[in-house]
Amino acid sequence: MSKTRRDFIKETTLTTAGLVLGASAFSAQSYNRILGANDRVRVGIVGFSNRAKGALIPAFLQNSDAQNFEIVGISDIWNRRRDEGVAFLKEKTGKTVTTWRNNDEMYDKNEIDAVIISTADFQHALLAAEAARAKKDAYVEKPFAETMDDAKVALKAVKENGIVFQIGSQRRSGENYHAANNYIKSGKFGDIVMVEMTWNVNQPGRWRLPQLTKEIREQDTDWKRFLLNRPYEAWDPRKYLEYRLFWPYSSGIPGQWMSHQIDTVHWFSGLAHPRSVAANGGIYLWKDGRRNFDTMTAVFDYGPLNDPNKGFQVVYSSRFTNSAGGTKEIYYSNGGELNLDTNKVTPNGGLSQHYADEMNMKANRLEEFSLTDADVQVVTSANTGADDMTTLHMLNWMECIRSRKETNGPVEAGYNHSIANIMTTAALRTGLKATFDEKKQQVLAGGKVFKY
């Protein structure tokens, strides 16, 4: 067992001792590497994944010249990914970057100021904690964590070390989402009474990489380092490359898709996590050896913990087997709906005068308007040319590294979406209602701590 693997297991095991969930022990001002306005920020890529190649690095490069940031190297435990990363960045920037076989090598050289982490789902939290201890600012892909032990390790490390952290929930840098949040927080929408969310595709090949699984060889990567604190098992190229299909390397739908959408519930409502979750699902069609479901539905109860008479329900459904309905997020109040698919607020379903008269009430009908017409600012740089949420989200992280201010996606947002994800996973895998123990910061299924 490698030193890194032993350290991760030890750190995860000890996480419950002395965990502080409040304010950081060290302020951003006490951070020992305050960059000057003209200093170039050197960034390392942790995991040259498809997500890094297709979205994160392009978003970074769109902003890098103006912000004086530079990718100087790639850390990846698979030699093929390192070589591909060098070639990709050479093509895009004309420069040849350094490669590191693992993060130990990268941090030992101390040639970077920040990292972009885009690895397997279950690794995000532990690698974020590693970056925080190395005093490196971090942009970390979602989901933040797939177990509460990992989530607590990372939250503690980020808060204690005062790094600038951005969770890759790019909706938090979307102008329409900021407009929605402002509108709901203004009180004009009224109390949320229900939220409906879906994410439907018809893609048998989603998260599958059959050709690569034939080509990868164990000797070209580091399987033990890949596993981190997960139970050891023999080399399996599918779990290395198609990890999103296999628990406990990923929760699948909750971690990949639901984490984006459920995060908006926490953001708009101000509630940290659900009070309870009931869920069901299965592998109904794509029986290709996967362990994670191709179809699921979860029902959440949200509201103040000290007042069971207040709150609302969220219904989330997702499937790989039929794309009808697509992706939607609709918030309902008594006066109508806020639809983040159409970006419209409408009186649809609001209380009409006819039914209000029956109870001597007044009609409640929202005034219709478009969220895209709202005047909101999600980053401070003027005339950036950024035109999508991922690019804006990356830019926000860069700006905050300069200012040492909190990002649009702070670590608490990742921690809280992880609670909701893990509660959903617990309900799906046990068939029991999931709740959350506030004191121990643990997810319970049927009253017992949920473990993989």
PASE-558242 format. One record per residue (C-alpha): x, y, z; residue in one letter. Coordinates in nm, 4 decimals, padded with zeros to 6 digits. Layout:
! residues N
{{X Y Z} 'A'}
...
***
This chain:
! residues 452
{{00.0000 00.0000 00.0000} 'M'}
{{00.1411 00.3367 -00.0993} 'S'}
{{00.2182 00.6098 00.1527} 'K'}
{{-00.0451 00.8318 -00.0053} 'T'}
{{-00.3130 00.5640 00.0256} 'R'}
{{-00.2259 00.5008 00.3928} 'R'}
{{-00.2359 00.8725 00.4671} 'D'}
{{-00.5768 00.9169 00.3049} 'F'}
{{-00.7211 00.6242 00.5010} 'I'}
{{-00.5789 00.7594 00.8259} 'K'}
{{-00.7074 01.1103 00.7592} 'E'}
{{-01.0528 00.9864 00.6666} 'T'}
{{-01.0725 00.7646 00.9755} 'T'}
{{-00.9737 01.0492 01.2066} 'L'}
{{-01.1973 01.3103 01.0499} 'T'}
{{-01.4645 01.3025 01.3212} 'T'}
{{-01.2172 01.4026 01.5898} 'A'}
{{-01.2322 01.7739 01.6607} 'G'}
{{-01.4166 01.8710 01.3443} 'L'}
{{-01.5093 02.2383 01.3382} 'V'}
{{-01.7842 02.3366 01.0956} 'L'}
{{-01.7883 02.7043 01.1831} 'G'}
{{-01.5622 02.9892 01.0765} 'A'}
{{-01.2182 02.9146 00.9405} 'S'}
{{-00.9354 02.8944 01.1912} 'A'}
{{-00.7309 03.1050 00.9501} 'F'}
{{-00.8619 03.4010 00.7551} 'S'}
{{-00.7864 03.4545 00.3889} 'A'}
{{-00.5659 03.7473 00.4955} 'Q'}
{{-00.3460 03.5120 00.7004} 'S'}
{{-00.2882 03.2902 00.4012} 'Y'}
{{00.0862 03.2660 00.3540} 'N'}
{{00.0908 03.3277 -00.0222} 'R'}
{{-00.0784 03.6521 -00.1106} 'I'}
{{-00.0250 03.7140 -00.4781} 'L'}
{{00.0554 04.0576 -00.6044} 'G'}
{{-00.1686 04.2149 -00.8656} 'A'}
{{00.0893 04.1559 -01.1378} 'N'}
{{00.2075 03.8089 -01.0365} 'D'}
{{00.1331 03.5301 -01.2797} 'R'}
{{-00.0781 03.2562 -01.1200} 'V'}
{{00.0599 02.9121 -01.2020} 'R'}
{{-00.2018 02.6389 -01.2256} 'V'}
{{-00.1714 02.2610 -01.2276} 'G'}
{{-00.4325 02.0322 -01.3821} 'I'}
{{-00.5140 01.7369 -01.1566} 'V'}
{{-00.6622 01.4745 -01.3869} 'G'}
{{-00.6642 01.5336 -01.7622} 'F'}
{{-01.0195 01.4038 -01.7960} 'S'}
{{-01.2759 01.4531 -02.0709} 'N'}
{{-01.4342 01.7212 -01.8524} 'R'}
{{-01.1020 01.9009 -01.8172} 'A'}
{{-01.0342 01.8812 -02.1909} 'K'}
{{-01.3836 01.9637 -02.3107} 'G'}
{{-01.4899 02.2378 -02.0696} 'A'}
{{-01.2617 02.3399 -01.7849} 'L'}
{{-00.9383 02.4044 -01.9720} 'I'}
{{-01.1170 02.5903 -02.2576} 'P'}
{{-01.2964 02.8033 -01.9959} 'A'}
{{-00.9644 02.8718 -01.8261} 'F'}
{{-00.7872 02.9615 -02.1505} 'L'}
{{-01.0631 03.2037 -02.2472} 'Q'}
{{-00.9770 03.4068 -01.9374} 'N'}
{{-00.6100 03.3288 -01.8758} 'S'}
{{-00.4419 03.6100 -02.0688} 'D'}
{{-00.6576 03.8849 -01.9228} 'A'}
{{-00.6201 03.7467 -01.5700} 'Q'}
{{-00.2486 03.6579 -01.6067} 'N'}
{{-00.2977 03.2883 -01.5273} 'F'}
{{-00.1069 03.0012 -01.6859} 'E'}
{{-00.1371 02.6220 -01.6849} 'I'}
{{00.2158 02.4998 -01.6131} 'V'}
{{00.1645 02.1262 -01.5715} 'G'}
{{-00.0545 01.8175 -01.5581} 'I'}
{{-00.0729 01.5595 -01.2805} 'S'}
{{-00.2276 01.2305 -01.3877} 'D'}
{{-00.1542 00.8750 -01.2769} 'I'}
{{-00.2100 00.7366 -01.6312} 'W'}
{{00.0790 00.8007 -01.8699} 'N'}
{{-00.1545 00.8212 -02.1695} 'R'}
{{-00.3515 01.1070 -02.0149} 'R'}
{{-00.0311 01.2935 -01.9338} 'R'}
{{00.0866 01.2663 -02.2935} 'D'}
{{-00.2548 01.3677 -02.4289} 'E'}
{{-00.2636 01.6651 -02.1956} 'G'}
{{00.0759 01.7897 -02.3084} 'V'}
{{-00.0252 01.7597 -02.6745} 'A'}
{{-00.3594 01.9340 -02.6147} 'F'}
{{-00.2048 02.2301 -02.4346} 'L'}
{{00.0753 02.2553 -02.6905} 'K'}
{{-00.1878 02.2836 -02.9615} 'E'}
{{-00.3931 02.5421 -02.7694} 'K'}
{{-00.1145 02.7557 -02.6213} 'T'}
{{00.2029 02.6734 -02.8122} 'G'}
{{00.3747 02.5883 -02.4828} 'K'}
{{00.5029 02.2571 -02.3464} 'T'}
{{00.3882 02.1960 -01.9897} 'V'}
{{00.5413 01.9872 -01.7146} 'T'}
{{00.3981 01.6463 -01.6240} 'T'}
{{00.3806 01.4819 -01.2840} 'W'}
{{00.3057 01.1136 -01.2286} 'R'}
{{00.1058 01.1962 -00.9174} 'N'}
{{00.0199 01.4814 -00.6848} 'N'}
{{00.3078 01.4052 -00.4493} 'D'}
{{00.5461 01.4947 -00.7285} 'E'}
{{00.3466 01.8045 -00.8178} 'M'}
{{00.3321 01.9463 -00.4655} 'Y'}
{{00.6916 01.8495 -00.3827} 'D'}
{{00.8146 02.0714 -00.6667} 'K'}
{{00.6049 02.3632 -00.5323} 'N'}
{{00.5888 02.5184 -00.8782} 'E'}
{{00.2175 02.5988 -00.8725} 'I'}
{{-00.0189 02.8361 -00.6955} 'D'}
{{-00.3521 02.6682 -00.7694} 'A'}
{{-00.5075 02.3500 -00.9065} 'V'}
{{-00.8066 02.2484 -01.1162} 'I'}
{{-00.9252 01.9070 -00.9951} 'I'}
{{-01.1186 01.6947 -01.2445} 'S'}
{{-01.0757 01.3305 -01.1488} 'T'}
{{-01.3058 01.0410 -01.0558} 'A'}
{{-01.6051 01.1483 -00.8462} 'D'}
{{-01.5022 00.9805 -00.5207} 'F'}
{{-01.1573 01.1440 -00.5327} 'Q'}
{{-01.2677 01.5085 -00.5409} 'H'}
{{-01.2982 01.5696 -00.1668} 'A'}
{{-00.9755 01.3984 -00.0676} 'L'}
{{-00.7774 01.5688 -00.3425} 'L'}
{{-00.9310 01.9036 -00.2422} 'A'}
{{-00.8152 01.8421 00.1146} 'A'}
{{-00.4694 01.7600 -00.0185} 'E'}
{{-00.4605 02.0868 -00.2146} 'A'}
{{-00.5769 02.2853 00.0882} 'A'}
{{-00.3019 02.1414 00.3081} 'R'}
{{-00.0520 02.2357 00.0380} 'A'}
{{-00.1954 02.5924 00.0481} 'K'}
{{-00.3080 02.5774 -00.3146} 'K'}
{{-00.6286 02.7451 -00.4282} 'D'}
{{-00.8611 02.4930 -00.5911} 'A'}
{{-01.1343 02.4665 -00.8514} 'Y'}
{{-01.2940 02.1291 -00.7794} 'V'}
{{-01.5403 01.9501 -01.0031} 'E'}
{{-01.8648 01.8301 -00.8512} 'K'}
{{-01.9723 01.6217 -00.6737} 'P'}
{{-01.7763 01.7457 -00.3754} 'F'}
{{-01.7930 01.4101 -00.1950} 'A'}
{{-01.9701 01.0741 -00.2113} 'E'}
{{-01.9358 00.9906 00.1607} 'T'}
{{-01.9764 01.2113 00.4658} 'M'}
{{-01.6375 01.1097 00.6047} 'D'}
{{-01.4690 01.2383 00.2893} 'D'}
{{-01.6822 01.5529 00.2894} 'A'}
{{-01.5847 01.6346 00.6479} 'K'}
{{-01.2141 01.5840 00.5795} 'V'}
{{-01.2274 01.8265 00.2865} 'A'}
{{-01.4452 02.0888 00.4554} 'L'}
{{-01.2133 02.0989 00.7550} 'K'}
{{-00.8995 02.1278 00.5406} 'A'}
{{-01.0388 02.4033 00.3188} 'V'}
{{-01.1670 02.6086 00.6129} 'K'}
{{-00.8519 02.5708 00.8201} 'E'}
{{-00.6126 02.6622 00.5397} 'N'}
{{-00.7989 02.9601 00.3963} 'G'}
{{-00.7653 02.8689 00.0291} 'I'}
{{-00.9871 03.0156 -00.2412} 'V'}
{{-01.2208 02.7300 -00.3297} 'F'}
{{-01.4703 02.6965 -00.6130} 'Q'}
{{-01.7002 02.3947 -00.6403} 'I'}
{{-01.7794 02.3195 -01.0049} 'G'}
{{-02.1509 02.3940 -00.9716} 'S'}
{{-02.1518 02.6388 -01.2584} 'Q'}
{{-02.5179 02.7304 -01.2193} 'R'}
{{-02.3918 02.9541 -00.9377} 'R'}
{{-02.2336 03.1759 -01.2025} 'S'}
{{-02.5351 03.1778 -01.4356} 'G'}
{{-02.7046 03.5143 -01.4734} 'E'}
{{-03.0506 03.3559 -01.4916} 'N'}
{{-02.9870 03.1622 -01.1702} 'Y'}
{{-02.8712 03.4763 -00.9921} 'H'}
{{-03.1857 03.6508 -01.1153} 'A'}
{{-03.3973 03.3626 -00.9843} 'A'}
{{-03.2233 03.3698 -00.6477} 'N'}
{{-03.2682 03.7459 -00.6166} 'N'}
{{-03.6374 03.7214 -00.7086} 'Y'}
{{-03.7133 03.4444 -00.4594} 'I'}
{{-03.5131 03.6120 -00.1824} 'K'}
{{-03.6984 03.9409 -00.2466} 'S'}
{{-04.0220 03.7800 -00.1251} 'G'}
{{-04.2118 03.8611 -00.4451} 'K'}
{{-04.2351 03.4943 -00.5389} 'F'}
{{-04.3855 03.3922 -00.2065} 'G'}
{{-04.3029 03.0755 -00.0161} 'D'}
{{-04.1762 02.7826 -00.2207} 'I'}
{{-04.4393 02.5101 -00.2000} 'V'}
{{-04.2979 02.2552 -00.4455} 'M'}
{{-04.0018 02.1987 -00.6783} 'V'}
{{-03.9950 01.9597 -00.9734} 'E'}
{{-03.6661 01.8580 -01.1329} 'M'}
{{-03.5765 01.6135 -01.4096} 'T'}
{{-03.2692 01.5108 -01.6070} 'W'}
{{-03.3581 01.2657 -01.8834} 'N'}
{{-03.1444 01.1305 -02.1668} 'V'}
{{-03.1610 00.8309 -02.4006} 'N'}
{{-02.7947 00.7388 -02.4171} 'Q'}
{{-02.6814 00.3776 -02.3772} 'P'}
{{-02.3230 00.4981 -02.4164} 'G'}
{{-02.3397 00.7682 -02.1486} 'R'}
{{-02.0384 00.7274 -01.9174} 'W'}
{{-01.9201 00.4269 -02.1206} 'R'}
{{-01.5684 00.4091 -02.2724} 'L'}
{{-01.5528 00.0583 -02.4220} 'P'}
{{-01.2591 00.1195 -02.6551} 'Q'}
{{-01.0409 00.2757 -02.3866} 'L'}
{{-01.1168 -00.0068 -02.1427} 'T'}
{{-00.9698 -00.2457 -02.3992} 'K'}
{{-00.6576 -00.0351 -02.4432} 'E'}
{{-00.5626 00.0677 -02.0899} 'I'}
{{-00.3048 -00.1461 -01.9063} 'R'}
{{-00.2631 -00.1623 -01.5299} 'E'}
{{00.1146 -00.1114 -01.5563} 'Q'}
{{00.0586 00.2243 -01.7274} 'D'}
{{-00.1258 00.3719 -01.4307} 'T'}
{{-00.1350 00.3465 -01.0499} 'D'}
{{-00.4387 00.1455 -00.9420} 'W'}
{{-00.3667 00.1605 -00.5686} 'K'}
{{-00.3296 00.5364 -00.5781} 'R'}
{{-00.6535 00.5576 -00.7786} 'F'}
{{-00.8445 00.3707 -00.5049} 'L'}
{{-00.7393 00.6121 -00.2287} 'L'}
{{-00.9505 00.5127 00.0735} 'N'}
{{-01.1951 00.2836 -00.1061} 'R'}
{{-01.1772 -00.0894 -00.0215} 'P'}
{{-00.9041 -00.2590 -00.2175} 'Y'}
{{-01.0082 -00.4769 -00.5101} 'E'}
{{-00.8266 -00.6194 -00.8083} 'A'}
{{-00.7590 -00.4074 -01.1164} 'W'}
{{-01.0713 -00.3354 -01.3183} 'D'}
{{-01.0362 -00.1072 -01.6218} 'P'}
{{-01.4099 -00.0386 -01.6278} 'R'}
{{-01.4064 00.0954 -01.2731} 'K'}
{{-01.1036 00.3078 -01.3561} 'Y'}
{{-01.2531 00.4602 -01.6727} 'L'}
{{-01.6296 00.4105 -01.6311} 'E'}
{{-01.6311 00.4879 -01.2593} 'Y'}
{{-01.9602 00.6798 -01.2845} 'R'}
{{-02.1375 00.3465 -01.3335} 'L'}
{{-01.9943 00.1843 -01.0216} 'F'}
{{-02.0641 00.2504 -00.6551} 'W'}
{{-01.8640 00.3340 -00.4367} 'P'}
{{-01.6535 00.5186 -00.6957} 'Y'}
{{-01.9539 00.7299 -00.7907} 'S'}
{{-02.3205 00.7532 -00.6978} 'S'}
{{-02.4024 00.7968 -01.0670} 'G'}
{{-02.7088 01.0112 -01.1256} 'I'}
{{-02.7119 01.1838 -00.7823} 'P'}
{{-02.3493 01.2900 -00.7954} 'G'}
{{-02.3288 01.3724 -01.1625} 'Q'}
{{-02.6616 01.5408 -01.2361} 'W'}
{{-02.8679 01.5872 -00.9245} 'M'}
{{-02.5846 01.7686 -00.7466} 'S'}
{{-02.6193 02.0578 -00.9940} 'H'}
{{-02.9930 02.0900 -00.9536} 'Q'}
{{-03.0384 02.0221 -00.5823} 'I'}
{{-02.7730 02.2858 -00.5122} 'D'}
{{-03.0104 02.5517 -00.6452} 'T'}
{{-03.2686 02.4456 -00.3850} 'V'}
{{-03.0180 02.5108 -00.1073} 'H'}
{{-02.9101 02.8393 -00.2653} 'W'}
{{-03.2574 02.9799 -00.3287} 'F'}
{{-03.4167 02.8599 -00.0032} 'S'}
{{-03.1253 02.9195 00.2343} 'G'}
{{-03.1661 02.5646 00.3672} 'L'}
{{-02.8503 02.3569 00.4006} 'A'}
{{-02.9944 02.0134 00.3265} 'H'}
{{-03.3134 01.8055 00.3223} 'P'}
{{-03.4879 01.6941 00.6401} 'R'}
{{-03.5479 01.3539 00.4806} 'S'}
{{-03.5266 01.1675 00.1500} 'V'}
{{-03.7167 00.8664 00.0158} 'A'}
{{-03.6025 00.7181 -00.3147} 'A'}
{{-03.6364 00.4260 -00.5506} 'N'}
{{-03.4714 00.3178 -00.8726} 'G'}
{{-03.3104 00.0375 -01.0641} 'G'}
{{-03.1175 -00.0841 -01.3663} 'I'}
{{-03.4191 -00.1337 -01.5876} 'Y'}
{{-03.2721 -00.1363 -01.9370} 'L'}
{{-02.8944 -00.0913 -01.9737} 'W'}
{{-02.7836 -00.4190 -01.8158} 'K'}
{{-02.4156 -00.3846 -01.9015} 'D'}
{{-02.2632 -00.4759 -01.5654} 'G'}
{{-02.3115 -00.1339 -01.4063} 'R'}
{{-02.3930 -00.0995 -01.0374} 'R'}
{{-02.5486 00.2462 -01.0494} 'N'}
{{-02.9095 00.2850 -01.1541} 'F'}
{{-03.0208 00.3917 -01.5011} 'D'}
{{-03.3484 00.5274 -01.3587} 'T'}
{{-03.4323 00.6854 -01.0223} 'M'}
{{-03.6802 00.9090 -00.8437} 'T'}
{{-03.6251 01.0808 -00.5105} 'A'}
{{-03.8670 01.2767 -00.2932} 'V'}
{{-03.7202 01.5329 -00.0549} 'F'}
{{-03.8704 01.7088 00.2429} 'D'}
{{-03.7154 02.0529 00.3020} 'Y'}
{{-03.7848 02.2990 00.5771} 'G'}
{{-03.6640 02.4408 00.9087} 'P'}
{{-03.5399 02.1662 01.1391} 'L'}
{{-03.7186 02.3225 01.4354} 'N'}
{{-04.0538 02.3672 01.2629} 'D'}
{{-04.2041 02.0611 01.0890} 'P'}
{{-04.5103 02.2650 00.9928} 'N'}
{{-04.3100 02.4746 00.7478} 'K'}
{{-04.1404 02.3528 00.4346} 'G'}
{{-04.1862 02.2171 00.0863} 'F'}
{{-04.1312 01.9068 -00.1233} 'Q'}
{{-03.8825 01.8455 -00.4054} 'V'}
{{-03.9379 01.5641 -00.6548} 'V'}
{{-03.6343 01.4689 -00.8617} 'Y'}
{{-03.6428 01.2095 -01.1393} 'S'}
{{-03.3831 01.1015 -01.3926} 'S'}
{{-03.3434 00.8308 -01.6521} 'R'}
{{-03.1011 00.7147 -01.9197} 'F'}
{{-03.3680 00.5245 -02.1098} 'T'}
{{-03.5946 00.7911 -02.2644} 'N'}
{{-03.5167 01.1592 -02.3146} 'S'}
{{-03.8718 01.2950 -02.3066} 'A'}
{{-03.8966 01.5881 -02.0692} 'G'}
{{-03.5260 01.6643 -02.0906} 'G'}
{{-03.3790 01.8738 -01.8134} 'T'}
{{-03.6086 02.0965 -01.6107} 'K'}
{{-03.6158 02.2898 -01.2846} 'E'}
{{-03.9492 02.4420 -01.1879} 'I'}
{{-04.0180 02.6211 -00.8590} 'Y'}
{{-04.3811 02.6659 -00.7524} 'Y'}
{{-04.5420 02.9100 -00.5127} 'S'}
{{-04.9096 02.9695 -00.4438} 'N'}
{{-04.8947 03.2497 -00.7007} 'G'}
{{-04.7382 03.0675 -00.9957} 'G'}
{{-04.4101 02.9219 -01.1150} 'E'}
{{-04.0477 03.0082 -01.1785} 'L'}
{{-03.9248 02.7943 -01.4668} 'N'}
{{-03.5485 02.7715 -01.5240} 'L'}
{{-03.5981 02.5882 -01.8527} 'D'}
{{-03.7909 02.8747 -02.0113} 'T'}
{{-03.6379 03.1374 -01.7758} 'N'}
{{-03.9872 03.2737 -01.7196} 'K'}
{{-04.1839 03.3665 -01.4111} 'V'}
{{-04.5549 03.3162 -01.4810} 'T'}
{{-04.8848 03.2951 -01.2899} 'P'}
{{-04.9255 02.9371 -01.4120} 'N'}
{{-05.1154 02.7439 -01.1450} 'G'}
{{-05.1515 03.0453 -00.9173} 'G'}
{{-05.4587 03.0975 -00.7014} 'L'}
{{-05.7429 03.2313 -00.9167} 'S'}
{{-06.0091 03.4696 -00.7940} 'Q'}
{{-06.2789 03.2051 -00.8370} 'H'}
{{-06.1207 02.9656 -00.5884} 'Y'}
{{-06.0012 03.2462 -00.3634} 'A'}
{{-06.3607 03.3701 -00.3266} 'D'}
{{-06.4663 03.0348 -00.1836} 'E'}
{{-06.2451 03.1022 00.1185} 'M'}
{{-06.2868 03.4820 00.1331} 'N'}
{{-05.9323 03.5271 00.0094} 'M'}
{{-05.7696 03.7381 -00.2578} 'K'}
{{-05.6386 03.5952 -00.5817} 'A'}
{{-05.2641 03.5318 -00.5909} 'N'}
{{-05.1210 03.5558 -00.9404} 'R'}
{{-04.7571 03.6371 -01.0131} 'L'}
{{-04.6724 03.9070 -01.2637} 'E'}
{{-04.5095 03.7536 -01.5702} 'E'}
{{-04.1530 03.8460 -01.6596} 'F'}
{{-03.8311 03.6996 -01.7994} 'S'}
{{-03.5358 03.6158 -01.5785} 'L'}
{{-03.3038 03.6982 -01.8668} 'T'}
{{-03.4211 04.0609 -01.8559} 'D'}
{{-03.2938 04.1063 -01.5010} 'A'}
{{-02.9835 04.3202 -01.4510} 'D'}
{{-02.7421 04.1012 -01.2532} 'V'}
{{-02.3644 04.0782 -01.2373} 'Q'}
{{-02.2001 03.7460 -01.1588} 'V'}
{{-01.8354 03.8447 -01.2092} 'V'}
{{-01.6653 04.1817 -01.1733} 'T'}
{{-01.4395 04.1827 -01.4799} 'S'}
{{-01.5836 04.4044 -01.7504} 'A'}
{{-01.5958 04.3120 -02.1199} 'N'}
{{-01.4692 03.9594 -02.0687} 'T'}
{{-01.6520 03.8079 -02.3624} 'G'}
{{-01.7470 03.5157 -02.1390} 'A'}
{{-02.0797 03.3789 -02.2543} 'D'}
{{-02.1445 03.0533 -02.0720} 'D'}
{{-02.1771 02.9458 -01.7108} 'M'}
{{-01.8600 02.7357 -01.6959} 'T'}
{{-01.6482 03.0176 -01.8379} 'T'}
{{-01.8028 03.2672 -01.5960} 'L'}
{{-01.7556 03.0261 -01.3079} 'H'}
{{-01.3878 02.9800 -01.3924} 'M'}
{{-01.3457 03.3564 -01.4236} 'L'}
{{-01.5070 03.4105 -01.0851} 'N'}
{{-01.2530 03.1717 -00.9283} 'W'}
{{-00.9650 03.3561 -01.0953} 'M'}
{{-01.0928 03.6928 -00.9743} 'E'}
{{-01.1289 03.5646 -00.6204} 'C'}
{{-00.7746 03.4278 -00.6171} 'I'}
{{-00.6650 03.7873 -00.6762} 'R'}
{{-00.9044 03.9450 -00.4258} 'S'}
{{-00.9116 03.6605 -00.1679} 'R'}
{{-01.2883 03.6994 -00.1600} 'K'}
{{-01.5361 03.4110 -00.1400} 'E'}
{{-01.6295 03.2548 -00.4742} 'T'}
{{-01.9784 03.2012 -00.6147} 'N'}
{{-01.9402 02.8317 -00.5227} 'G'}
{{-01.7907 02.8193 -00.1711} 'P'}
{{-01.6951 02.4955 -00.0020} 'V'}
{{-02.0165 02.4933 00.2019} 'E'}
{{-02.2184 02.4678 -00.1197} 'A'}
{{-02.0288 02.1523 -00.2149} 'G'}
{{-02.0590 02.0123 00.1348} 'Y'}
{{-02.4344 02.0692 00.1399} 'N'}
{{-02.5045 01.9211 -00.2035} 'H'}
{{-02.3055 01.6197 -00.0873} 'S'}
{{-02.5371 01.5744 00.2104} 'I'}
{{-02.8375 01.5676 -00.0244} 'A'}
{{-02.6597 01.3317 -00.2655} 'N'}
{{-02.5534 01.0905 00.0064} 'I'}
{{-02.8988 01.0924 00.1625} 'M'}
{{-03.0385 01.0018 -00.1807} 'T'}
{{-02.7811 00.7262 -00.2289} 'T'}
{{-02.8591 00.5888 00.1156} 'A'}
{{-03.2326 00.5797 00.0410} 'A'}
{{-03.1757 00.4209 -00.3011} 'L'}
{{-02.9417 00.1509 -00.1747} 'R'}
{{-03.1207 00.0574 00.1456} 'T'}
{{-03.4860 00.1183 00.0582} 'G'}
{{-03.5155 00.3151 00.3828} 'L'}
{{-03.5920 00.6791 00.4476} 'K'}
{{-03.2729 00.8796 00.4880} 'A'}
{{-03.2282 01.1531 00.7480} 'T'}
{{-02.9348 01.3573 00.8740} 'F'}
{{-02.7732 01.3645 01.2180} 'D'}
{{-02.6781 01.7282 01.2703} 'E'}
{{-02.4577 01.6656 01.5714} 'K'}
{{-02.2494 01.3892 01.4133} 'K'}
{{-02.2825 01.5223 01.0590} 'Q'}
{{-02.3729 01.1781 00.9302} 'Q'}
{{-02.6399 01.0454 00.6961} 'V'}
{{-02.8740 00.7908 00.8533} 'L'}
{{-03.0799 00.5250 00.6787} 'A'}
{{-03.3426 00.3718 00.9020} 'G'}
{{-03.1714 00.5376 01.1967} 'G'}
{{-02.8293 00.3804 01.1262} 'K'}
{{-02.5219 00.5526 00.9815} 'V'}
{{-02.5003 00.4838 00.6087} 'F'}
{{-02.1670 00.3403 00.4923} 'K'}
{{-02.0651 00.1976 00.1577} 'Y'}
***
